[in-house]
Amino acid sequence: MSIFLFLFILLILILVHEWGHFITAKKTGMRVDQFAIGFPPKLFGVKKGETEYTFNALPIGGFVKIWGENYEEIDGLKKDKKTDHSRAFYARPKWAQAVVLVAGVFMNVVFAWFLFSVTNLIGSPTQISETEATSNSKLYISNTLPDSPASKIPAGSIVVSVYGNGKKIDNPLPSQFISFITEMAPDPVTIKYSYNGKEEMSTLQPVNNILKNDPERYAIGASVLLSDLKSYPLGIAIADGFNQTINGLSLITKGLFGLFGDMLKKQADLSQVAGPVGIVGMVGDASSQGLSFLLTFTAMISLNLAVINLLPFPALDGGRLLFVFIEAITRRTIPFKVVAGLNLVGFLLLMLLMLVITYNDILKLFT
C-alpha cells in the first residue's frame, strides 16, 4: 500500500511541476506538442488544439514536450527556412525561456504552500502544554537515547498506557508518565504504544546514571511531548503556511549545501539521506499518523524537488537555466554536442548518487 501511495504522491508532484512548464510555455507564445502523464509506451492520447495529451504505461511522473526546446532539434529547425519558428522555445526571448524553466520549481513551492495551508485549516499536530490537554491529546515518544532501555521504542510512537506493580495509567500526561517511571523504579515498567497503526508492548527496566543533569534519578532514556490537532482560521492558516514554506526551503537548502560540502571534504554520511526506497517507508509512517502528517510530508517532498531541480547542474532545470543565462550573455547558442555531453555526465552522476542512496536504503531494511 505504501508503494502505491508513494507513486501517487510522486505522480501528483511531477504533474504539478510539469503543469508549471506547460502553462507558462503557452502564455509566452511557445508551441507545446505534448503533455504526458507517465512515461512511454503510450496507452492512449487525446489531441486538443496543437497539444496532444497522452496517458502512458509507466506511472512514475510526466513530461511536457515544447517545440524547439531540445538542442538536437535546433540545428535542423534553423536550416528549415520555410517554416515559421517564432513559436519555438529557442526562438522566444531569453526571459521567456527562463520563466518556463523556473515555472516547474515555482509550482512545487506554491503547491507546498497550499498543502501547508490546508493542513493548518483541517488541524495540524502541535505541541501543547498540559493545561491545554484535551481528550484527543496524545503523548509521543519524541526521542530516545542510544543504548538506553527506551531505544527499542521507535521515535514517533504514541504512548497508549503505562503500567507496573498493579498500577496503570491510560493516555498519560508527560508529568504522569515521568512520575510513574520514577515511582516504579527500580522495578520494570510496561509501556503500551502505537506505531504505524499497530499497538505494541515493551517492558523496560529503568536505570540511573543515564541523565547527565540528574545521574541519581532512574529513567528509561525517552523524551516525550504532548501533541494535539490545532486548526486555524483561513487567513492565519495561509500566512502560517507561507512561513512554513519559507522555513522549509531554508532548512532544505542549508541541508543540501551542507551535504555537498561534506562530499567535497569526503565526510558525507549518505546513510542519513533517503532515496525512493526510504521515502516509501516514510510515506507509510506519515499516512499511519493521519492526513495532516501525510499532507505535511508531501509538502516537504515538493520543496525538496523544487530545491534539487533548481541546482545549476546538467540534466536539471537549474542546469538548463544556466545554459540560457550563458547564451543570453554571449548571444550565441551553445553547441549541441557540448550540452548533450554535459547532460549525459550530469545524468550519470545523478543516477550513481541515486544508486548509492538506494543501496543504503536497502541496507537499513535489514539492520
MIMAR-743150 format. One record per residue (C-alpha): residue in one letter; x, y, z negated. Coordinates in steps of 0.2 Angstrom, whole numbers, padded with zeros to 4 digits, always signed. Example, Ala and Ser with C-alpha at 12.3 -4.5 7.8 and 13.67 -1.06 7.14 Angstrom:
<atoms>
A+0062-0022-0039S+0068-0005-0036
</atoms>
This chain:
<atoms>
M+0000+0000+0000S+0014+0012-0004I+0022+0009+0013F+0006+0014+0022L+0004+0029+0011F+0021+0035+0014L+0019+0033+0033F+0003+0043+0032I+0011+0057+0022L+0026+0057+0034L+0014+0057+0049I+0005+0072+0042L+0021+0082+0038I+0028+0079+0055L+0012+0084+0064V+0011+0100+0054H+0029+0103+0059E+0026+0100+0077W+0010+0110+0077G+0020+0125+0072H+0031+0122+0088F+0016+0119+0099I+0005+0134+0094T+0020+0147+0095A+0025+0140+0111K+0008+0143+0118K+0007+0160+0110T+0024+0165+0118G+0019+0160+0135M+0028+0144+0137R+0020+0128+0145V+0018+0114+0134D+0017+0097+0143Q+0013+0085+0129F+0008+0085+0111A+0011+0067+0104I+0005+0058+0089G+0018+0044+0086F+0032+0039+0097P+0031+0029+0114P+0025+0017+0121K+0009+0027+0124L-0008+0019+0119F-0019+0032+0127G-0020+0051+0130V-0032+0065+0135K-0026+0079+0146K-0034+0096+0141G-0028+0110+0152E-0010+0109+0156T-0006+0099+0140E-0008+0080+0138Y-0012+0074+0120T-0006+0057+0118F-0008+0043+0104N+0007+0032+0104A+0011+0015+0096L+0024+0020+0083P+0015+0030+0070I+0031+0037+0062G+0029+0055+0067G+0026+0065+0083F+0034+0077+0095V+0030+0092+0107K+0037+0092+0125I+0039+0110+0130W+0044+0113+0149G+0062+0118+0151E+0067+0115+0133N+0079+0101+0136Y+0096+0106+0143E+0097+0092+0155E+0081+0100+0164I+0088+0117+0165D+0101+0115+0179G+0088+0106+0190L+0075+0119+0187K+0087+0133+0191K+0090+0126+0208D+0072+0125+0212K+0069+0142+0219K+0051+0138+0225T+0043+0136+0208D+0039+0150+0195H+0050+0146+0180S+0044+0161+0170R+0035+0150+0158A+0049+0138+0155F+0057+0138+0137Y+0074+0143+0144A+0067+0157+0154R+0057+0165+0139P+0066+0179+0129K+0078+0173+0116W+0067+0180+0102A+0053+0169+0108Q+0064+0154+0109A+0070+0157+0091V+0052+0159+0085V+0046+0142+0092L+0061+0134+0084V+0058+0141+0067A+0040+0138+0068G+0041+0120+0063V+0050+0124+0047F+0039+0138+0043M+0024+0127+0044N+0031+0114+0032V+0034+0129+0020V+0016+0135+0022F+0009+0118+0020A+0019+0115+0004W+0012+0132-0002F-0006+0126+0002L-0003+0109-0007F+0004+0118-0022S-0011+0130-0022V-0024+0115-0020T-0015+0106-0035N-0017+0122-0046L-0035+0123-0041I-0040+0105-0045G-0029+0104-0060S-0010+0101-0061P-0001+0091-0076T+0005+0105-0088Q+0015+0103-0104I+0004+0109-0118S+0006+0111-0137E-0003+0100-0150T-0015+0114-0154E-0021+0114-0135A-0023+0095-0135T-0040+0088-0129S-0047+0070-0127N-0039+0070-0110S-0022+0074-0115K-0008+0061-0113L+0008+0058-0121Y+0023+0055-0109I+0040+0047-0112S+0049+0061-0103N+0067+0054-0105T+0077+0041-0114L+0095+0040-0120P+0106+0027-0111D+0108+0011-0120S+0095+0016-0133P+0081+0005-0139A+0069+0015-0128S+0079+0014-0112K+0069-0001-0107I+0053+0010-0105P+0053+0020-0089A+0053+0039-0090G+0036+0045-0085S+0027+0031-0094I+0011+0036-0104V+0010+0031-0122V-0006+0022-0125S-0004+0017-0143V+0010+0013-0156Y+0008+0001-0170G+0018-0009-0183N+0016-0016-0201G-0003-0017-0198K-0005+0001-0193K-0009+0008-0176I-0012+0025-0168D-0021+0026-0151N-0016+0041-0140P-0004+0048-0152L+0002+0067-0153P+0020+0070-0152S+0022+0073-0171Q+0012+0057-0175F+0022+0047-0163I+0039+0053-0171S+0032+0052-0189F+0026+0034-0186I+0043+0028-0180T+0052+0036-0194E+0039+0029-0207M+0041+0011-0200A+0060+0011-0199P+0070+0001-0200D+0056-0011-0196P+0052-0013-0177V+0038-0004-0168T+0027-0009-0153I+0023+0003-0140K+0009+0000-0128Y+0012+0011-0112S+0005+0013-0095Y+0017+0015-0079N+0012+0014-0061G-0006+0010-0067K-0001-0006-0076E-0001-0007-0095E+0015-0015-0103M+0021-0018-0121S+0038-0016-0128T+0044-0019-0146L+0058-0008-0151Q+0070-0008-0166P+0073+0010-0172V+0092+0014-0176N+0101+0028-0184N+0117+0037-0178I+0108+0040-0161L+0103+0058-0164K+0118+0070-0164N+0109+0083-0174D+0102+0071-0187P+0113+0055-0187E+0104+0048-0203R+0087+0048-0195Y+0080+0032-0187A+0074+0034-0169I+0072+0025-0153G+0080+0037-0141A+0065+0044-0132S+0059+0061-0129V+0041+0064-0127L+0029+0078-0121L+0011+0081-0122S+0003+0085-0105D-0015+0089-0099L-0023+0094-0082K-0024+0113-0081S-0034+0122-0067Y-0033+0140-0062P-0044+0152-0053L-0041+0154-0034G-0030+0170-0035I-0019+0163-0048A-0018+0146-0040I-0012+0154-0024A+0000+0165-0032D+0007+0151-0043G+0008+0140-0028F+0019+0153-0019N+0030+0154-0034Q+0032+0135-0034T+0036+0135-0016I+0050+0148-0018N+0057+0139-0033G+0056+0123-0024L+0065+0130-0009S+0079+0137-0021L+0081+0121-0030I+0082+0110-0014T+0094+0122-0006K+0106+0123-0020G+0105+0104-0022L+0108+0101-0004F+0123+0113-0003G+0130+0106-0019L+0129+0088-0011F+0138+0094+0004G+0151+0102-0007D+0154+0086-0016M+0155+0077+0000L+0169+0088+0006K+0178+0085-0011K+0174+0066-0009Q+0165+0067-0025A+0147+0065-0018D+0136+0052-0028L+0124+0047-0014S+0116+0034-0026Q+0106+0049-0033V+0099+0053-0015A+0083+0044-0010G+0080+0038+0008P+0065+0031+0016V+0065+0015+0005G+0067+0025-0011I+0054+0038-0006V+0041+0023-0003G+0044+0019-0022M+0042+0037-0027V+0026+0038-0017G+0019+0023-0026D+0024+0031-0043A+0016+0048-0039S+0000+0040-0032S-0002+0030-0048Q-0002+0045-0058G-0016+0054-0049L-0020+0065-0035S-0011+0080-0042F+0005+0071-0044L+0004+0065-0026L+0000+0082-0018T+0014+0090-0028F+0026+0076-0022T+0020+0078-0004A+0023+0097-0006M+0041+0094-0011I+0044+0082+0003S+0038+0095+0015L+0050+0108+0008N+0064+0095+0009L+0060+0093+0028A+0060+0112+0030V+0077+0115+0022I+0085+0100+0031N+0078+0105+0048L+0084+0122+0046L+0103+0117+0044P+0114+0123+0058F+0118+0105+0063P+0116+0097+0080A+0101+0087+0083L+0091+0098+0070D+0080+0113+0073G+0094+0124+0065G+0107+0117+0077R+0096+0122+0092L+0093+0139+0084L+0112+0141+0083F+0114+0137+0101V+0100+0151+0105F+0110+0164+0095I+0126+0159+0104E+0118+0161+0121A+0110+0177+0116I+0127+0185+0111T+0136+0178+0125R+0122+0180+0138R+0127+0163+0145T+0119+0146+0145I+0129+0133+0135P+0134+0119+0147F+0123+0104+0146K+0137+0092+0143V+0143+0102+0128V+0126+0102+0120A+0122+0084+0124G+0139+0079+0116L+0136+0089+0100N+0119+0082+0098L+0124+0064+0101V+0138+0067+0087G+0126+0075+0076F+0113+0062+0078L+0125+0048+0075L+0131+0056+0059L+0114+0058+0053M+0110+0040+0056L+0126+0035+0047L+0121+0045+0032M+0103+0038+0033L+0111+0020+0033V+0122+0023+0018I+0107+0031+0008T+0095+0016+0013Y+0109+0004+0008N+0109+0012-0009D+0090+0012-0010I+0090-0007-0007L+0104-0010-0020K+0093+0000-0033L+0079-0013-0030F+0090-0027-0036T+0098-0018-0051
</atoms>
